[in-house]
Amino acid sequence: MNDTFKRTLLEATGATRLEKLGVIQSLWSGYGKIVRYRLTGSEYHSVVVKHVHWPEDGNHPRGWNTDLSHERKLKSYQVEMAWYSKWAARCDDSCRIPHCLSLAAEDDEVMLVLEDLDDVGFPGRCRHAGMNEIRACLSWLANFHATFMGDAPEGLWASGTYWHLETRPDELKALDDAPLKAMAEAIDQKLKEARYQTVVHGDAKLANFCFSKDGTQVSAVDFQYVGGGCGMKDVAYFIGSCLDEEACEEMESELLVLYFDALREALERRRPEINAADVEQEWRALYPVAWTDFHRFLKGWSPGHWKIHSYSERLAREVVAGL
């Protein structure tokens, strides 16, 4: 950490000293690290610092080292700073996120100082989610979507998610599925034309949720791809991140009920002027479209990925035929 960032961190937390406890994880393609620091003389026992530094040479794990990829990542960190500076304060305990204590940028570096979720009751991480965890995440998404329903995503991605079509021409070119490729723009347009739009998390996979010890409460992290869109983008992506093809097939109806029940309650509380039944009617029909949109990206980006399975292929065929 450079001296400017160190001073900023100490001033923001009131600490007199900081000690690096360890790297939580490296950022995608070598763009920096997420590090936990112990603090002395502060009300905070520890903080988590997301320290971004543009690499001289990209090292993408799947070989997508292009200028477009680099520009997309740079914008994603600008978006995350905009999120924490202008939007994040609207999230309450029903869609909990880490409080941002400080933001700083200098030359080719960015620093976000965030509260340590482990210290405030969210120490759990899941590789395999049970129903408690799935229910908590769907409730989080429903409350998040209700909070920002109808808002224009100023300062964020116009189209949230990291796989949206405008930023993924290389993956579309590589897609070896002619019917799906031909319908890629129509699928994208179908989601954009939805009457009900909100702000989507954009990378709502299981790994980006931190849980209470009993798994019933959750906080979300990683807002690089937050932006406008239909909430089904988050829901489909989340379900696909934690269930195999058999479970996706068997639990689809149950999980959508959980989400829409939570969305209805959240809208009644936050936005009573919005007809929750109308939102559900529109978005239920767009669930397979949102699933197919991600499936389109995945087949071009990593054709052998474990998420490309019979359930995804069936939904994609039905959506393409319907369009």
Backbone torsions as a table, in degrees:
resi	resn	phi	psi	omega
1	MET	NA	131.3	-179.4
2	ASN	-74.2	167.2	-173.7
3	ASP	-63.4	-37.9	179.9
4	THR	-62.3	-46.1	179.6
5	PHE	-65.0	-39.5	179.5
6	LYS	-61.3	-45.7	178.3
7	ARG	-61.9	-40.9	179.7
8	THR	-61.6	-43.7	179.8
9	LEU	-63.2	-46.2	-179.2
10	LEU	-63.3	-42.1	-179.8
11	GLU	-66.9	-39.6	-177.3
12	ALA	-67.6	-31.5	-176.1
13	THR	-103.1	-10.2	-176.4
14	GLY	74.0	14.3	-177.7
15	ALA	-79.8	154.1	175.7
16	THR	-100.5	-16.3	-176.6
17	ARG	-157.1	148.9	174.4
18	LEU	-131.6	150.3	-179.1
19	GLU	-135.4	126.8	179.5
20	LYS	-71.6	121.8	179.5
21	LEU	-91.9	-29.0	178.4
22	GLY	157.2	163.4	178.3
23	VAL	-84.8	124.2	176.5
24	ILE	-76.0	-46.1	174.5
25	GLN	-166.2	157.6	172.4
26	SER	-86.6	148.5	178.6
27	LEU	-79.2	156.1	-175.8
28	TRP	-54.1	132.8	174.3
29	SER	63.6	25.9	174.6
30	GLY	76.8	27.6	-177.9
31	TYR	-91.0	17.3	177.3
32	GLY	133.1	-161.6	-175.9
33	LYS	-146.0	158.1	170.3
34	ILE	-109.3	122.1	-169.5
35	VAL	-127.8	141.7	175.0
36	ARG	-99.0	134.0	178.3
37	TYR	-121.6	137.5	170.0
38	ARG	-86.4	139.0	-178.6
39	LEU	-113.0	145.5	173.9
40	THR	-115.3	135.1	177.0
41	GLY	80.1	17.4	-178.2
42	SER	-122.0	157.7	173.1
43	GLU	-68.4	-18.4	178.3
44	TYR	-94.9	127.6	177.2
45	HIS	-68.6	-38.3	-179.8
46	SER	-154.6	162.7	175.6
47	VAL	-136.6	162.7	175.4
48	VAL	-113.0	127.7	-177.7
49	VAL	-113.2	123.1	172.6
50	LYS	-95.5	108.2	-174.7
51	HIS	-111.3	112.0	-176.6
52	VAL	-103.7	134.6	177.6
53	HIS	-141.7	121.8	-177.0
54	TRP	-62.9	127.0	177.9
55	PRO	-76.6	151.3	176.2
56	GLU	-71.4	-38.2	178.2
57	ASP	-127.6	127.5	178.5
58	GLY	-67.9	154.3	178.9
59	ASN	-141.1	58.8	-177.0
60	HIS	-67.8	131.5	-176.0
61	PRO	-65.3	-19.4	178.5
62	ARG	-115.1	15.0	170.8
63	GLY	85.0	9.0	-177.7
64	TRP	-90.4	64.0	179.8
65	ASN	-97.2	91.1	-178.4
66	THR	-131.8	164.9	175.5
67	ASP	-60.6	-38.3	179.2
68	LEU	-63.6	-41.7	177.8
69	SER	-61.2	-42.6	179.3
70	HIS	-63.6	-45.8	-180.0
71	GLU	-62.5	-38.2	178.6
72	ARG	-62.5	-42.4	-179.9
73	LYS	-67.3	-42.5	178.3
74	LEU	-58.6	-46.0	179.8
75	LYS	-64.1	-34.8	-177.8
76	SER	-62.1	-35.4	178.8
77	TYR	-75.9	-32.9	173.2
78	GLN	-64.2	-41.3	178.2
79	VAL	-63.3	-42.1	-179.0
80	GLU	-64.2	-37.7	176.3
81	MET	-65.7	-41.1	177.3
82	ALA	-63.3	-39.0	178.9
83	TRP	-58.9	-50.4	-176.3
84	TYR	-71.8	-28.4	-177.5
85	SER	-84.1	-28.4	-171.2
86	LYS	-122.8	-19.4	-171.8
87	TRP	-119.6	-35.1	-167.1
88	ALA	-60.1	-29.8	-176.4
89	ALA	-62.2	-17.6	-179.5
90	ARG	-81.3	-8.7	178.6
91	CYS	-83.2	122.9	177.9
92	ASP	-102.1	-164.0	-175.5
93	ASP	-67.0	-17.6	179.2
94	SER	-77.5	-19.5	172.3
95	CYS	-138.0	64.4	-172.3
96	ARG	-63.3	138.6	172.4
97	ILE	-136.4	162.6	177.3
98	PRO	-67.9	137.6	175.6
99	HIS	-69.6	136.4	178.4
100	CYS	-93.4	121.2	-176.8
101	LEU	-91.3	-26.0	180.0
102	SER	-166.8	149.3	173.5
103	LEU	-127.7	142.3	177.3
104	ALA	-150.8	146.5	176.8
105	ALA	-140.3	139.4	179.9
106	GLU	-153.5	118.8	-179.8
107	ASP	53.7	-114.9	-177.0
108	ASP	-105.8	31.4	179.6
109	GLU	-131.8	148.8	176.3
110	VAL	-136.1	142.7	176.8
111	MET	-133.1	130.3	171.7
112	LEU	-117.6	124.7	177.1
113	VAL	-103.0	116.0	-174.5
114	LEU	-119.8	151.7	175.1
115	GLU	-62.6	150.6	179.4
116	ASP	-83.6	108.2	-176.9
117	LEU	-61.7	-28.1	176.3
118	ASP	-59.8	-34.7	-176.7
119	ASP	-79.2	-16.8	-174.9
120	VAL	-115.7	24.6	170.4
121	GLY	102.0	13.2	179.5
122	PHE	-129.0	63.6	-176.7
123	PRO	-85.5	-7.4	-172.2
124	GLY	-85.8	138.1	173.1
125	ARG	-127.5	141.4	-175.4
126	CYS	-121.5	131.3	167.4
127	ARG	-94.2	-28.7	178.1
128	HIS	-132.6	118.0	-174.1
129	ALA	-91.4	137.7	168.7
130	GLY	-92.3	-176.8	-176.8
131	MET	-65.2	-33.8	177.2
132	ASN	-57.8	-48.0	-177.6
133	GLU	-67.6	-42.7	-180.0
134	ILE	-63.9	-44.3	179.0
135	ARG	-61.5	-42.5	-179.7
136	ALA	-62.7	-42.3	-178.9
137	CYS	-69.0	-41.1	178.2
138	LEU	-65.4	-37.2	175.3
139	SER	-64.6	-41.6	177.6
140	TRP	-59.0	-48.2	-178.8
141	LEU	-62.1	-42.4	-180.0
142	ALA	-61.0	-44.9	-180.0
143	ASN	-69.2	-36.4	176.6
144	PHE	-62.6	-48.0	-178.7
145	HIS	-65.2	-38.8	178.5
146	ALA	-65.7	-37.8	-178.5
147	THR	-59.3	-38.6	-173.0
148	PHE	-111.1	15.1	-177.8
149	MET	-57.8	125.2	176.6
150	GLY	84.6	-1.9	-178.1
151	ASP	-81.5	137.4	173.6
152	ALA	-75.2	130.8	-172.7
153	PRO	-79.6	61.0	-177.1
154	GLU	-65.0	127.9	-179.1
155	GLY	84.4	-11.0	179.5
156	LEU	-104.3	-174.5	173.4
157	TRP	-67.6	134.8	175.1
158	ALA	-59.0	-41.5	172.3
159	SER	-116.6	112.1	179.3
160	GLY	-70.8	168.7	-177.0
161	THR	92.1	149.8	-178.0
162	TYR	-85.0	-5.4	-175.7
163	TRP	-109.8	7.6	-172.9
164	HIS	-65.2	152.2	-162.3
165	LEU	-59.7	-38.3	-174.9
166	GLU	-61.7	-30.5	-177.4
167	THR	-98.4	6.2	-175.9
168	ARG	-128.7	48.6	179.1
169	PRO	-67.9	-31.9	-179.1
170	ASP	-67.1	-41.7	179.5
171	GLU	-68.4	-35.2	176.8
172	LEU	-65.9	-41.7	178.6
173	LYS	-61.0	-35.8	-177.7
174	ALA	-80.5	-11.2	-175.6
175	LEU	-65.0	124.1	-179.2
176	ASP	-106.3	58.7	177.8
177	ASP	-148.2	92.2	-169.6
178	ALA	-58.6	-46.4	-179.8
179	PRO	-62.9	-42.3	179.4
180	LEU	-67.3	-40.1	178.8
181	LYS	-62.2	-41.5	-178.6
182	ALA	-65.6	-27.8	-176.8
183	MET	-100.4	5.8	-175.0
184	ALA	-57.9	-46.1	-179.1
185	GLU	-68.1	-36.9	178.8
186	ALA	-65.5	-38.4	177.8
187	ILE	-64.5	-46.7	178.8
188	ASP	-60.2	-43.8	-178.6
189	GLN	-66.6	-36.7	179.4
190	LYS	-59.4	-41.4	179.0
191	LEU	-70.9	-38.1	-179.2
192	LYS	-71.0	-26.8	-177.3
193	GLU	-85.5	-1.5	178.7
194	ALA	-56.9	137.9	179.6
195	ARG	-63.5	-40.8	-177.2
196	TYR	-97.5	115.0	178.9
197	GLN	-119.3	152.6	179.2
198	THR	-143.1	-164.9	169.5
199	VAL	-103.3	128.1	178.9
200	VAL	-104.0	150.3	177.9
201	HIS	-61.8	-45.8	173.3
202	GLY	95.9	-14.8	176.2
203	ASP	-152.1	50.8	-171.4
204	ALA	-82.3	55.4	176.5
205	LYS	-86.3	162.6	-177.8
206	LEU	-54.8	-37.0	-177.0
207	ALA	-66.2	-15.8	-179.9
208	ASN	-98.3	18.9	175.2
209	PHE	-121.1	136.6	178.7
210	CYS	-114.9	133.2	-167.7
211	PHE	-113.3	153.1	168.1
212	SER	-67.5	167.3	-175.6
213	LYS	-60.0	-33.8	-179.2
214	ASP	-90.1	-1.1	176.0
215	GLY	79.4	4.3	-175.9
216	THR	-93.4	-15.1	178.6
217	GLN	-120.7	149.7	-173.2
218	VAL	-147.8	150.3	171.6
219	SER	-128.5	144.7	-178.7
220	ALA	-106.8	151.0	178.5
221	VAL	-129.8	172.5	173.3
222	ASP	71.0	90.1	-177.2
223	PHE	-113.4	39.7	179.5
224	GLN	-74.4	-25.4	-174.4
225	TYR	-120.5	27.2	177.3
226	VAL	-72.7	140.1	-177.9
227	GLY	177.3	-171.3	-175.8
228	GLY	-72.0	154.8	175.5
229	GLY	156.3	176.1	174.7
230	CYS	-77.7	134.3	-177.2
231	GLY	-60.5	-19.6	-179.8
232	MET	-65.9	-20.9	175.5
233	LYS	-59.9	-46.2	178.7
234	ASP	-67.2	-43.7	-174.9
235	VAL	-65.3	-48.0	179.7
236	ALA	-62.1	-44.5	-178.9
237	TYR	-64.6	-41.5	179.2
238	PHE	-63.0	-49.1	-178.7
239	ILE	-59.8	-42.8	178.9
240	GLY	-66.0	-21.6	-178.6
241	SER	-79.7	-16.9	-173.8
242	CYS	-127.3	-0.5	179.7
243	LEU	-127.3	145.3	175.0
244	ASP	-81.7	178.3	-171.8
245	GLU	-62.7	-38.1	-179.6
246	GLU	-64.9	-44.5	-180.0
247	ALA	-68.0	-37.6	176.6
248	CYS	-57.6	-43.9	-179.4
249	GLU	-65.8	-48.5	-173.6
250	GLU	-72.3	-32.8	-170.2
251	MET	-105.4	1.0	-175.9
252	GLU	-52.6	-52.7	-176.5
253	SER	-62.2	-46.0	-179.2
254	GLU	-60.9	-42.9	-176.1
255	LEU	-72.1	-35.8	176.3
256	LEU	-67.2	-35.4	174.9
257	VAL	-61.8	-45.2	178.7
258	LEU	-58.0	-47.0	-179.0
259	TYR	-63.7	-50.2	-174.3
260	PHE	-71.3	-30.0	172.5
261	ASP	-62.2	-44.9	179.8
262	ALA	-67.0	-37.6	179.5
263	LEU	-65.5	-41.7	179.0
264	ARG	-61.0	-45.7	178.8
265	GLU	-62.8	-40.5	-178.8
266	ALA	-67.6	-41.0	179.0
267	LEU	-67.6	-39.7	178.3
268	GLU	-61.1	-34.8	-178.7
269	ARG	-81.1	-40.6	-172.1
270	ARG	-98.5	-41.9	-172.5
271	ARG	-134.2	67.1	-175.3
272	PRO	-63.0	-17.8	179.7
273	GLU	-74.6	-13.8	179.7
274	ILE	-92.6	131.3	-179.8
275	ASN	-78.8	105.6	-176.1
276	ALA	-63.6	-33.3	179.3
277	ALA	-65.1	-38.0	177.5
278	ASP	-66.0	-41.3	177.4
279	VAL	-60.1	-47.3	-178.5
280	GLU	-62.4	-42.7	-179.8
281	GLN	-59.4	-45.1	-179.3
282	GLU	-68.9	-47.9	-173.0
283	TRP	-71.8	-33.4	177.1
284	ARG	-57.9	-42.0	-179.9
285	ALA	-67.7	-22.5	-178.6
286	LEU	-93.3	-5.0	179.0
287	TYR	-57.8	-51.6	178.4
288	PRO	-65.3	-27.5	178.0
289	VAL	-68.5	-44.8	178.0
290	ALA	-63.9	-39.8	177.4
291	TRP	-61.2	-44.1	-178.4
292	THR	-67.5	-32.3	178.0
293	ASP	-61.5	-45.0	177.6
294	PHE	-69.7	-38.4	178.5
295	HIS	-58.8	-40.0	176.5
296	ARG	-58.3	-47.6	178.0
297	PHE	-61.7	-46.9	-173.3
298	LEU	-63.0	-39.7	-178.7
299	LYS	-68.1	-27.4	176.0
300	GLY	-84.3	-32.6	-174.9
301	TRP	-81.5	-43.1	-176.0
302	SER	-150.1	81.5	-172.2
303	PRO	-56.9	-22.9	-179.8
304	GLY	-96.5	12.5	-174.9
305	HIS	-63.3	145.8	-176.7
306	TRP	-65.6	-20.2	179.9
307	LYS	-78.7	-8.4	177.4
308	ILE	-87.8	97.7	-174.4
309	HIS	-139.1	-177.3	-171.4
310	SER	-63.6	-35.0	178.2
311	TYR	-62.9	-47.6	179.3
312	SER	-63.5	-41.8	-179.4
313	GLU	-64.9	-39.6	179.5
314	ARG	-64.3	-47.1	178.8
315	LEU	-60.2	-41.8	-178.8
316	ALA	-63.3	-43.1	179.1
317	ARG	-61.9	-41.4	-179.1
318	GLU	-67.7	-40.1	179.9
319	VAL	-67.4	-45.6	179.8
320	VAL	-61.3	-42.8	179.3
321	ALA	-63.8	-38.0	-179.7
322	GLY	-68.8	-26.6	179.3
323	LEU	-85.9	NA	NA
